[in-house]
Amino acid sequence: MPKTSAIERNKKRIRLVAKHAAKRAELKATLANPATTDTEFFAAQKKLAKLPKNSSKVRIRNRCSLSGRPRAFIVTPIRVELDR
């Protein structure tokens, strides 16, 4: 079993991603737009850097929904019925 603190830390990351998703997407769209001026680009880059690191989607760890294990995870419980 993993530590409870590791599971809770991951849950906090999931909440932060949901909270900052719209703002992060808006800033990334500004950065990807070729019509953006240099000053707008650098301002958006600075705002993006000020967002919490844990609000990035790639920092979420996939964990098993049954045990919380980080490797060989099962997303949803699978029910296996054996015919005997």
N, CA, C and O atoms as a DFTB+ gen file, in Angstrom:
336 C
 N C O
     1  1       0.839      -1.195       0.000
     2  2       0.000       0.000       0.000
     3  2       0.881       1.255       0.000
     4  3       1.877       1.326       0.720
     5  1       0.509       2.216      -0.797
     6  2       1.261       3.471      -0.803
     7  2       0.917       4.312       0.412
     8  3      -0.090       4.093       1.086
     9  1       1.775       5.273       0.669
    10  2       1.501       6.195       1.772
    11  2       0.268       7.024       1.452
    12  3       0.029       7.393       0.302
    13  1      -0.498       7.304       2.470
    14  2      -1.710       8.112       2.294
    15  2      -1.354       9.512       1.811
    16  3      -2.102      10.119       1.044
    17  1      -0.209      10.022       2.262
    18  2       0.192      11.373       1.858
    19  2       0.456      11.450       0.358
    20  3       0.184      12.478      -0.261
    21  1       0.985      10.375      -0.239
    22  2       1.239      10.364      -1.683
    23  2      -0.069      10.401      -2.460
    24  3      -0.178      11.089      -3.475
    25  1      -1.055       9.660      -1.979
    26  2      -2.363       9.652      -2.640
    27  2      -3.025      11.018      -2.515
    28  3      -3.585      11.526      -3.486
    29  1      -2.966      11.613      -1.333
    30  2      -3.571      12.935      -1.106
    31  2      -2.864      14.018      -1.924
    32  3      -3.516      14.936      -2.423
    33  1      -1.549      13.921      -2.066
    34  2      -0.794      14.889      -2.857
    35  2      -1.240      14.826      -4.310
    36  3      -1.360      15.857      -4.973
    37  1      -1.488      13.605      -4.810
    38  2      -1.954      13.436      -6.178
    39  2      -3.358      14.005      -6.350
    40  3      -3.663      14.603      -7.381
    41  1      -4.218      13.819      -5.339
    42  2      -5.573      14.384      -5.394
    43  2      -5.517      15.911      -5.436
    44  3      -6.313      16.549      -6.125
    45  1      -4.575      16.487      -4.695
    46  2      -4.401      17.942      -4.693
    47  2      -3.984      18.420      -6.083
    48  3      -4.460      19.452      -6.559
    49  1      -3.090      17.663      -6.735
    50  2      -2.670      18.015      -8.092
    51  2      -3.856      17.980      -9.054
    52  3      -3.984      18.845      -9.920
    53  1      -4.717      16.984      -8.899
    54  2      -5.894      16.862      -9.772
    55  2      -6.803      18.078      -9.596
    56  3      -7.323      18.616     -10.574
    57  1      -6.991      18.510      -8.345
    58  2      -7.820      19.702      -8.086
    59  2      -7.183      20.950      -8.687
    60  3      -7.883      21.781      -9.265
    61  1      -5.852      21.095      -8.559
    62  2      -5.168      22.262      -9.108
    63  2      -5.248      22.301     -10.631
    64  3      -5.416      23.370     -11.218
    65  1      -5.130      21.146     -11.266
    66  2      -5.233      21.091     -12.731
    67  2      -6.608      21.563     -13.172
    68  3      -6.731      22.337     -14.122
    69  1      -7.647      21.095     -12.478
    70  2      -9.008      21.500     -12.835
    71  2      -9.220      22.991     -12.610
    72  3      -9.898      23.652     -13.398
    73  1      -8.644      23.518     -11.541
    74  2      -8.826      24.929     -11.199
    75  2      -8.159      25.852     -12.214
    76  3      -8.731      26.877     -12.585
    77  1      -6.962      25.501     -12.665
    78  2      -6.178      26.392     -13.524
    79  2      -6.212      25.996     -14.999
    80  3      -5.480      26.580     -15.798
    81  1      -7.032      25.026     -15.382
    82  2      -7.031      24.528     -16.764
    83  2      -7.406      25.607     -17.772
    84  3      -6.755      25.732     -18.809
    85  1      -8.434      26.382     -17.485
    86  2      -8.889      27.405     -18.436
    87  2      -7.832      28.495     -18.621
    88  3      -7.541      28.898     -19.747
    89  1      -7.272      28.960     -17.531
    90  2      -6.256      30.015     -17.591
    91  2      -5.015      29.526     -18.339
    92  3      -4.448      30.243     -19.163
    93  1      -4.608      28.295     -18.034
    94  2      -3.430      27.712     -18.683
    95  2      -3.669      27.552     -20.189
    96  3      -2.777      27.840     -20.987
    97  1      -4.852      27.100     -20.581
    98  2      -5.171      26.926     -22.000
    99  2      -5.185      28.267     -22.734
   100  3      -4.724      28.370     -23.871
   101  1      -5.716      29.283     -22.072
   102  2      -5.755      30.619     -22.672
   103  2      -4.345      31.156     -22.909
   104  3      -4.050      31.704     -23.971
   105  1      -3.482      30.993     -21.910
   106  2      -2.101      31.482     -22.043
   107  2      -1.336      30.701     -23.105
   108  3      -0.561      31.283     -23.864
   109  1      -1.547      29.397     -23.165
   110  2      -0.859      28.588     -24.174
   111  2      -1.340      28.923     -25.580
   112  3      -0.562      28.875     -26.533
   113  1      -2.622      29.262     -25.713
   114  2      -3.140      29.671     -27.022
   115  2      -2.497      30.985     -27.462
   116  3      -2.196      31.175     -28.641
   117  1      -2.292      31.878     -26.513
   118  2      -1.618      33.145     -26.815
   119  2      -0.188      32.888     -27.273
   120  3       0.289      33.522     -28.214
   121  1       0.494      31.961     -26.609
   122  2       1.875      31.657     -26.975
   123  2       1.964      30.965     -28.340
   124  3       2.930      31.173     -29.074
   125  1       0.975      30.153     -28.680
   126  2       1.003      29.411     -29.947
   127  2       0.563      30.252     -31.138
   128  3       0.834      29.895     -32.284
   129  1      -0.113      31.363     -30.874
   130  2      -0.620      32.209     -31.950
   131  2       0.535      32.974     -32.603
   132  3       1.230      33.723     -31.916
   133  1       0.757      32.805     -33.912
   134  2       1.861      33.518     -34.559
   135  2       1.627      35.028     -34.694
   136  3       2.571      35.780     -34.940
   137  1       0.384      35.470     -34.537
   138  2       0.081      36.899     -34.662
   139  2       0.331      37.663     -33.361
   140  3       0.164      38.882     -33.324
   141  1       0.723      36.971     -32.307
   142  2       0.967      37.612     -31.018
   143  2       2.229      38.472     -31.091
   144  3       3.249      38.043     -31.630
   145  1       2.152      39.677     -30.550
   146  2       3.331      40.548     -30.527
   147  2       4.315      40.050     -29.471
   148  3       3.978      39.231     -28.617
   149  1       5.525      40.562     -29.554
   150  2       6.567      40.134     -28.614
   151  2       6.208      40.474     -27.176
   152  3       6.421      39.657     -26.279
   153  1       5.670      41.659     -26.941
   154  2       5.336      42.042     -25.566
   155  2       4.207      41.184     -25.008
   156  3       4.239      40.797     -23.840
   157  1       3.206      40.885     -25.840
   158  2       2.116      39.997     -25.394
   159  2       2.647      38.597     -25.122
   160  3       2.248      37.953     -24.151
   161  1       3.547      38.128     -25.977
   162  2       4.121      36.800     -25.831
   163  2       4.869      36.675     -24.503
   164  3       4.669      35.714     -23.760
   165  1       5.731      37.649     -24.213
   166  2       6.525      37.578     -22.985
   167  2       5.667      37.777     -21.743
   168  3       5.960      37.212     -20.690
   169  1       4.610      38.578     -21.858
   170  2       3.688      38.749     -20.727
   171  2       2.945      37.439     -20.443
   172  3       2.781      37.052     -19.286
   173  1       2.498      36.763     -21.504
   174  2       1.808      35.479     -21.328
   175  2       2.760      34.426     -20.776
   176  3       2.368      33.592     -19.960
   177  1       3.992      34.465     -21.217
   178  2       5.000      33.521     -20.739
   179  2       5.266      33.721     -19.249
   180  3       5.427      32.754     -18.505
   181  1       5.309      34.969     -18.824
   182  2       5.541      35.285     -17.415
   183  2       4.356      34.850     -16.549
   184  3       4.544      34.320     -15.455
   185  1       3.127      35.079     -17.048
   186  2       1.928      34.658     -16.309
   187  2       1.864      33.139     -16.199
   188  3       1.484      32.606     -15.157
   189  1       2.235      32.438     -17.272
   190  2       2.237      30.981     -17.256
   191  2       3.253      30.449     -16.246
   192  3       2.996      29.448     -15.578
   193  1       4.390      31.104     -16.134
   194  2       5.423      30.678     -15.194
   195  2       4.999      30.917     -13.747
   196  3       5.482      30.237     -12.842
   197  1       4.100      31.879     -13.520
   198  2       3.645      32.181     -12.163
   199  2       2.594      31.197     -11.663
   200  3       2.347      31.125     -10.459
   201  1       1.964      30.428     -12.574
   202  2       1.002      29.426     -12.150
   203  2       1.737      28.316     -11.388
   204  3       2.916      28.074     -11.644
   205  1       1.059      27.644     -10.462
   206  2       1.716      26.567      -9.713
   207  2       2.168      25.436     -10.636
   208  3       1.474      25.092     -11.593
   209  1       3.328      24.867     -10.345
   210  2       3.840      23.767     -11.161
   211  2       2.897      22.568     -11.119
   212  3       2.727      21.871     -12.119
   213  1       2.290      22.333      -9.969
   214  2       1.398      21.196      -9.831
   215  2       0.084      21.382     -10.579
   216  3      -0.730      20.459     -10.618
   217  1      -0.143      22.542     -11.170
   218  2      -1.360      22.733     -11.951
   219  2      -1.165      22.285     -13.398
   220  3      -2.071      22.425     -14.219
   221  1       0.003      21.753     -13.708
   222  2       0.261      21.202     -15.029
   223  2      -0.254      19.768     -15.098
   224  3      -0.071      18.991     -14.161
   225  1      -0.887      19.425     -16.195
   226  2      -1.538      18.120     -16.343
   227  2      -0.544      16.959     -16.295
   228  3      -0.892      15.865     -15.851
   229  1       0.682      17.188     -16.744
   230  2       1.660      16.100     -16.810
   231  2       2.175      15.675     -15.436
   232  3       2.832      14.640     -15.324
   233  1       1.892      16.447     -14.397
   234  2       2.374      16.110     -13.061
   235  2       1.441      15.167     -12.298
   236  3       1.763      14.733     -11.192
   237  1       0.287      14.852     -12.887
   238  2      -0.639      13.915     -12.249
   239  2      -0.109      12.499     -12.453
   240  3       0.272      12.118     -13.560
   241  1      -0.093      11.735     -11.381
   242  2       0.393      10.361     -11.417
   243  2      -0.795       9.411     -11.568
   244  3      -1.752       9.493     -10.798
   245  1      -0.744       8.513     -12.550
   246  2      -1.792       7.507     -12.686
   247  2      -1.667       6.525     -11.533
   248  3      -0.604       5.948     -11.304
   249  1      -2.766       6.340     -10.809
   250  2      -2.764       5.424      -9.673
   251  2      -3.921       4.455      -9.801
   252  3      -4.963       4.778     -10.370
   253  1      -3.722       3.258      -9.261
   254  2      -4.752       2.229      -9.267
   255  2      -5.930       2.701      -8.420
   256  3      -5.744       3.222      -7.320
   257  1      -7.147       2.517      -8.941
   258  2      -8.326       2.956      -8.198
   259  2      -8.643       2.019      -7.040
   260  3      -9.376       2.396      -6.127
   261  1      -8.103       0.805      -7.063
   262  2      -8.358      -0.153      -5.984
   263  2      -7.387       0.028      -4.821
   264  3      -7.804       0.125      -3.667
   265  1      -6.092       0.073      -5.129
   266  2      -5.092       0.080      -4.066
   267  2      -4.315       1.387      -3.951
   268  3      -3.720       1.657      -2.908
   269  1      -4.310       2.199      -4.999
   270  2      -3.528       3.427      -4.984
   271  2      -2.116       3.224      -5.495
   272  3      -1.308       4.153      -5.476
   273  1      -1.811       2.020      -5.950
   274  2      -0.473       1.688      -6.429
   275  2      -0.152       2.498      -7.690
   276  3      -1.005       2.618      -8.569
   277  1       1.071       3.061      -7.796
   278  2       1.402       3.910      -8.933
   279  2       1.767       3.162     -10.211
   280  3       1.681       3.736     -11.296
   281  1       2.170       1.906     -10.111
   282  2       2.527       1.138     -11.310
   283  2       1.547      -0.019     -11.471
   284  3       0.976      -0.501     -10.493
   285  1       1.358      -0.458     -12.706
   286  2       0.422      -1.528     -13.021
   287  2      -0.948      -1.197     -12.450
   288  3      -1.541      -1.990     -11.720
   289  1      -1.434      -0.022     -12.793
   290  2      -2.677       0.477     -12.214
   291  2      -3.890       0.008     -12.986
   292  3      -3.825      -0.257     -14.186
   293  1      -5.001      -0.089     -12.271
   294  2      -6.296      -0.397     -12.863
   295  2      -7.142       0.858     -12.700
   296  3      -7.350       1.327     -11.581
   297  1      -7.624       1.398     -13.799
   298  2      -8.384       2.640     -13.741
   299  2      -9.748       2.410     -13.118
   300  3     -10.145       3.137     -12.207
   301  1     -10.462       1.418     -13.595
   302  2     -11.763       1.092     -13.017
   303  2     -11.734      -0.360     -12.569
   304  3     -11.068      -1.189     -13.190
   305  1     -12.438      -0.669     -11.515
   306  2     -12.437      -2.060     -11.056
   307  2     -13.040      -2.989     -12.114
   308  3     -14.104      -2.711     -12.669
   309  1     -12.356      -4.070     -12.376
   310  2     -12.810      -5.041     -13.360
   311  2     -13.365      -6.250     -12.604
   312  3     -12.702      -6.821     -11.739
   313  1     -14.558      -6.612     -12.944
   314  2     -15.195      -7.731     -12.280
   315  2     -15.043      -8.969     -13.160
   316  3     -15.503      -8.995     -14.301
   317  1     -14.401      -9.979     -12.620
   318  2     -14.148     -11.205     -13.364
   319  2     -15.035     -12.306     -12.802
   320  3     -15.001     -12.601     -11.608
   321  1     -15.822     -12.904     -13.675
   322  2     -16.671     -14.001     -13.248
   323  2     -16.161     -15.286     -13.889
   324  3     -16.010     -15.360     -15.109
   325  1     -15.901     -16.278     -13.082
   326  2     -15.406     -17.548     -13.572
   327  2     -16.557     -18.531     -13.716
   328  3     -17.402     -18.646     -12.828
   329  1     -16.587     -19.240     -14.843
   330  2     -17.619     -20.260     -15.054
   331  2     -17.118     -21.586     -14.502
   332  3     -16.096     -22.107     -14.949
   333  1     -17.838     -22.128     -13.533
   334  2     -17.444     -23.417     -12.949
   335  2     -18.600     -24.320     -12.866
   336  3     -18.466     -25.453     -12.401
